[in-house]
């Protein structure tokens, strides 16, 4: 489960200032609400590779269908989200860590050469390596060892995890150097973060396009255009998707259908039921019944 605040910022398993900011685990895209995880970002970098099946993964608006054996590097601060494909299955490994865990210094040869311009989030928000790439198999092999160490925690596992992450970083750096700036972030990404933050803080209320545009200091037309380009859906579709997700969280907490609707920004129970069925192919009450079986 991905836990975010109103900005879309993810709370990691470790917090800022942690002495060992590394986490790993296997996820399944089919276990998320509506078979998709919502748009979010975080301080740590993320290594993601598909174990079985496939999923659609989007980083700063750049979409990839990732299949078994494919790898993705997501840099800190990059907006990303994922959803199931027609394959209807997709298990993947995620390893997250703070770059400062490998290199805390801001100056010096290592910091400047290997953690500087090429690998910063603005120049390099993502790196996609299909299984055909010669380095992909090696990265996944080392990643699996990191996951094993994190799971079993043998003696000196922290040192070995750090050593393995350095190996992965070196492989990533070699590929990043070949593709510097390929997916460079633009002003639209910052605008999208601001938009998502505003919606996340106000989805329970009636919000209008005019209000969002004013908050982001942009015209309504430009907001809609840039949102569709980066997020691959309309602003209205994003708001409805978020409200449905939040209502499902409340239903799973045991709240009534009416409470879930009103607390998620729906002020008409009939409209809520129709929208819910459109997204999940069942009514809220049918969903609750399925949960309790």
C-alpha positions in Angstrom: 0.0 0.0 0.0 1.3 3.5 -0.9 0.6 6.1 1.8 0.7 9.7 0.6 -0.1 13.1 2.1 -2.2 15.7 0.3 0.7 16.7 -1.9 1.1 13.2 -3.4 4.3 12.8 -1.3 4.8 9.2 -0.2 5.6 8.3 3.4 8.4 5.7 3.0 9.0 2.9 5.4 11.9 4.9 6.6 11.9 8.6 7.4 14.2 11.5 6.7 17.2 11.3 9.0 17.0 7.5 9.1 20.4 5.9 9.6 19.5 3.1 7.1 17.1 4.5 4.5 16.6 1.4 2.4 13.5 -0.6 1.8 12.6 -3.5 -0.5 9.5 -5.6 -1.2 7.4 -7.3 -3.8 4.1 -5.7 -4.9 1.3 -6.8 -7.2 -0.5 -4.3 -9.3 -3.7 -6.3 -9.1 -3.9 -5.8 -5.3 -4.2 -2.0 -5.6 -7.5 -0.2 -5.7 -8.8 -0.4 -9.2 -5.6 -2.3 -10.1 -3.6 0.9 -10.1 -1.4 2.9 -7.7 -1.9 6.6 -7.6 0.4 9.4 -8.8 3.0 10.2 -6.1 6.6 11.1 -5.6 9.2 10.8 -2.8 12.7 11.8 -1.7 14.2 8.4 -2.3 15.1 6.9 -5.7 13.3 3.7 -6.7 14.4 0.6 -8.6 11.5 -1.3 -10.0 11.6 -4.5 -12.1 8.8 -6.8 -13.2 8.9 -10.4 -11.8 5.9 -11.8 -13.6 3.3 -10.4 -16.0 3.3 -6.7 -16.9 2.1 -3.2 -15.9 1.9 0.2 -17.4 4.3 2.6 -15.6 4.3 6.4 -16.1 7.1 8.7 -14.9 6.7 12.5 -15.4 4.2 11.6 -18.2 6.5 9.2 -20.0 4.7 5.8 -20.2 6.2 2.4 -20.6 4.5 -1.1 -20.7 6.9 -3.0 -18.5 7.0 -6.8 -19.0 8.8 -9.6 -17.1 12.5 -8.8 -16.9 12.2 -5.1 -17.6 13.7 -2.5 -15.2 12.9 1.1 -14.3 14.9 3.7 -12.3 12.7 6.4 -10.9 14.6 9.4 -9.6 13.8 11.3 -6.4 11.0 13.9 -6.9 9.7 12.3 -10.1 5.9 11.9 -10.4 5.0 8.3 -11.2 2.0 6.0 -11.3 1.1 2.6 -12.5 -1.8 0.5 -13.6 -2.6 -3.0 -14.8 -2.8 -3.9 -18.5 -5.0 -6.4 -20.4 -2.7 -9.1 -19.1 -4.4 -8.6 -15.7 -1.4 -9.7 -13.7 1.8 -7.9 -12.7 4.1 -8.6 -9.8 7.2 -6.4 -9.4 10.1 -5.8 -7.0 10.6 -2.3 -5.6 13.9 -1.2 -3.9 13.9 2.4 -2.5 16.8 4.3 -0.9 18.1 7.8 -0.4 21.1 8.7 -2.7 22.7 10.3 0.4 22.9 6.8 1.8 25.6 6.1 -0.8 27.1 9.5 -0.9 26.4 12.1 1.8 29.0 14.6 0.7 28.1 17.4 -1.7 31.6 18.0 -2.9 34.5 15.8 -3.9 35.2 13.6 -7.0 32.7 10.9 -6.2 29.8 13.3 -5.4 30.4 15.6 -8.3 31.1 12.9 -10.9 28.7 10.2 -10.0 25.9 11.9 -8.0 25.9 15.3 -9.8 24.5 16.6 -13.0 23.8 13.4 -14.9 21.9 11.7 -12.1 20.0 14.6 -10.6 16.2 14.4 -10.9 15.8 17.4 -13.2 18.2 16.1 -15.8 17.4 12.4 -15.3 13.9 11.7 -13.9 13.9 8.1 -15.1 15.8 5.3 -16.9 14.0 2.5 -18.6 16.0 -0.6 -19.4 14.2 -3.5 -21.3 15.3 -7.0 -20.6 17.1 -7.0 -23.9 19.6 -4.4 -22.6 22.9 -6.1 -21.6 22.9 -4.4 -18.1 19.4 -5.2 -17.1 19.9 -8.8 -16.1 23.0 -7.8 -14.0 21.0 -5.0 -12.2 18.2 -7.4 -11.4 20.6 -10.0 -10.2 22.2 -7.6 -7.8 18.8 -6.2 -6.8 17.6 -9.7 -5.9 20.6 -10.0 -3.6 19.7 -6.7 -2.0 16.2 -7.9 -1.4 17.5 -11.2 0.1 19.8 -9.3 2.4 17.0 -7.0 3.5 14.7 -10.0 4.2 17.2 -12.3 6.0 19.4 -9.7 7.6 22.5 -11.8 8.0 25.6 -10.5 9.8 27.0 -7.3 8.2 23.9 -7.1 5.9 24.0 -3.3 6.0 27.5 -3.2 4.6 26.7 -5.7 1.8 23.5 -3.9 0.9 25.4 -0.6 0.5 28.1 -2.4 -1.5 25.4 -3.9 -3.8 23.6 -0.6 -4.3 26.9 1.0 -5.3 27.2 -1.7 -8.0 23.7 -0.9 -9.2 24.5 2.8 -9.2 27.6 2.3 -11.3 25.6 0.4 -13.9 22.9 3.0 -13.9 25.4 5.8 -14.3 26.9 4.2 -17.4 23.5 4.1 -19.0 22.5 7.5 -17.8 25.6 9.0 -19.4 24.4 7.8 -22.8 21.0 9.3 -22.4 21.5 12.5 -20.5 18.6 14.8 -20.6 16.4 12.4 -22.7 13.5 12.9 -20.4 14.5 16.3 -18.8 11.7 17.7 -16.6 9.9 20.9 -17.7 7.8 23.5 -16.0 4.7 21.4 -16.6 5.9 18.8 -14.0 6.1 21.4 -11.2 2.7 22.7 -12.3 1.3 19.2 -12.1 2.6 18.7 -8.6 1.0 22.0 -7.6 -2.3 20.9 -9.2 -2.2 17.4 -7.6 -1.4 19.0 -4.2 -4.3 21.4 -4.4 -6.7 18.6 -5.4 -5.5 16.3 -2.7 -6.1 19.0 -0.1 -9.6 19.9 -1.4 -11.1 16.9 -3.1 -13.7 16.6 -0.2 -15.1 20.0 -1.3 -16.7 21.3 -4.5 -13.7 22.5 -6.5 -13.9 24.2 -9.9 -11.5 24.5 -12.8 -11.3 28.3 -12.1 -10.2 27.7 -8.6 -7.4 25.2 -9.5 -6.2 27.5 -12.4 -6.1 30.5 -10.1 -4.1 28.5 -7.4 -1.6 27.4 -10.1 -1.5 30.9 -11.7 -2.2 29.6 -15.1 -5.1 29.9 -17.6 -7.9 27.3 -17.6 -7.0 26.3 -21.1 -3.3 25.8 -20.4 -4.0 23.9 -17.2 -6.2 21.4 -19.0 -3.8 21.1 -21.9 -0.7 20.5 -19.8 -2.6 18.2 -17.4 -3.8 16.0 -20.2 -0.3 15.9 -21.7 1.5 14.8 -18.5 -1.2 12.8 -16.8 -2.8 11.2 -19.9 -6.3 11.9 -18.6 -8.5 15.0 -18.0 -8.5 17.0 -14.8 -12.0 15.8 -14.2 -11.1 12.2 -14.6 -8.3 12.5 -12.2 -10.5 14.2 -9.5 -13.2 11.4 -9.9 -10.5 8.7 -9.7 -9.1 10.2 -6.5 -12.5 10.6 -4.9 -13.4 7.0 -5.7 -10.1 5.8 -4.2 -10.7 7.8 -1.0 -14.2 6.5 -0.7 -13.0 2.9 -1.0 -10.5 3.5 1.8 -13.4 4.6 4.0 -15.6 1.7 3.0 -12.8 -0.6 3.9 -12.6 1.1 7.3 -16.2 0.2 7.9 -17.8 3.5 7.1 -21.3 3.5 5.6 -21.8 4.1 1.9 -23.3 7.5 2.6 -20.4 8.6 4.9 -17.9 7.4 2.3 -19.6 9.4 -0.4 -20.0 12.6 1.5 -16.5 12.5 2.9 -15.0 11.9 -0.5 -16.5 14.9 -2.3 -19.7 13.3 -3.6 -22.8 15.2 -2.6 -25.3 13.0 -4.5 -25.5 9.4 -3.5 -27.1 8.3 -6.8 -24.2 10.0 -8.7 -21.7 8.4 -6.4 -23.2 4.9 -7.0 -23.2 5.4 -10.8 -19.6 6.7 -10.8 -18.4 3.9 -8.5 -20.0 1.2 -10.7 -18.3 2.8 -13.8 -14.9 2.4 -12.1 -15.3 -0.9 -10.4 -18.1 -2.6 -12.2 -20.1 -3.0 -9.0 -22.0 -0.7 -6.6 -20.6 0.4 -3.3 -22.9 -1.9 -1.4 -21.9 -4.8 -3.6 -18.2 -3.9 -2.9 -18.8 -4.0 0.8 -20.5 -7.4 0.6 -17.5 -8.8 -1.3 -15.2 -7.5 1.4 -17.1 -9.3 4.1 -17.2 -12.7 2.5 
